[in-house]
Amino acid sequence: MGGDGPGERSDGPPADRSSAADDGIPVDEPDLKSILSRIDDAVFIFAVDRSGGDLAFTFQWNNPSHEAITGMTVEEFGGRRPEEFLGDEAGAAVAEHYRTCVDRREPIEYEETLEHETGEVRWHTKLIPVIEDDRVVQIIGMARDITDLVERTTHIQVIDRVFRHNIRNILTVIQGSARNIADRSEPSVADEATQILELAEDLFRMSEEARTITEVIIEESSLVSLDVDSLMEEVQREVSAMDHGADVSIAVPESATIVGVPRFSEAVVELVRNAIEHSDRPSPSVEVAVRATDETVELEVADDGPGMPAMERNILVDGQSPQEITHGSGLGTWLVYWIVQKSSGEVAVADRSPRGSVVTLRLPRLQENR
């Protein structure tokens, strides 16, 4: 159960259990209670009681963090079951999590919302079974209050949807009006209308980049295995669909499989697009290469442009604070940073001789036997 009194222990240690203290906390480690008391996350212990024929769980102990968030004290709630302080429905749901932990005999994690004396709390909880004499006798729960995080995430998603919806509607009107002006006006006015169209398209793209960044940050995307050959084919398709006059070459000398988020190709495509758009040459040259070692795979995007500004480098490598981003900075660099971060990878940026930049994305390599 998420921090309310999730994890329960047996009503008390079995008679032959000499390794338990009077309050039911295991004493194999003498300082365990002291250690758990200093943890910032909420920690609680429930006892597993089999005396009634069915499993029951009773509250035995919690640390100060759990007590502060829930208002529960051992003096008031000790020996009570979840149903007695959470209500029948919520208490039964909590007990079912405990029962699952006992049945599996291994740690489990989940999220839940519980109503405590102090108010409603959203918990991310991990339950750990304590096994003695081949039986689960206690459950230790460690729960984190994620109420504010969930609320902020919801707010971000709502604002993002509303913002993008309104932006798209407004830009659609602007583009339509600008086209009409460009079609019906003399050359000088038509040129200004064309500039409006181009700026509107830039805003459309920024809106989509913002959406993608929001999704990458918020989504709980599991890491997956990605075949580098297939990944580069996808990058090639995306780059070929761009309206550009650049010479883009993609070389994959050997097959390899990386570990990353499903949308990892978007990071490579964005680096190629960025190199093309910021080039000072009539026909930019961009090279994408892959190098593999036993443990990692490196994807390099090299260009012959004027070089990458320090601010853009800092975003790619360190995820520079948004407060330091200037007006001319696009969101594409942030997108690359977050995709690589979510893929447990890293980014390096270096100067290229005689000119240009090399951006290297380094990802874990999936071994054939794993």
ABEGO torsion letter per residue (X at the ends): XBAAGBEBBBABBBAABAABBAAGBBAABAAAAAAAAABABBBBBBBBBAAAGBBBBBBABBBAAAAAAAGBBAAAABGBBAAAAAEAAAAAAAAAAAAAAAAAGBBBBBBBBBBBAAEBBBBBBBBBBBBBGGBBABBBBBBBBAAAAAAAAAAAAAAAAAAAAAAAAAAAAAAAAAAAAAAABBAAAAAAAAAAAAAAAAAAAAAAAAAAAAAAAABBBBBBBBBAAAAAAAAAAAAAABBBABBBBBBBABBBBBBBBAAAAAAAAAAAAAAAAABABABBBBBBBBBBBAABBBBBBBBABAEBBAAAAAAAAAGBBAAABBAABBAAAAAAAAAAAAAGBBBBBBBBOABEBBBBBBBBBBBAAX
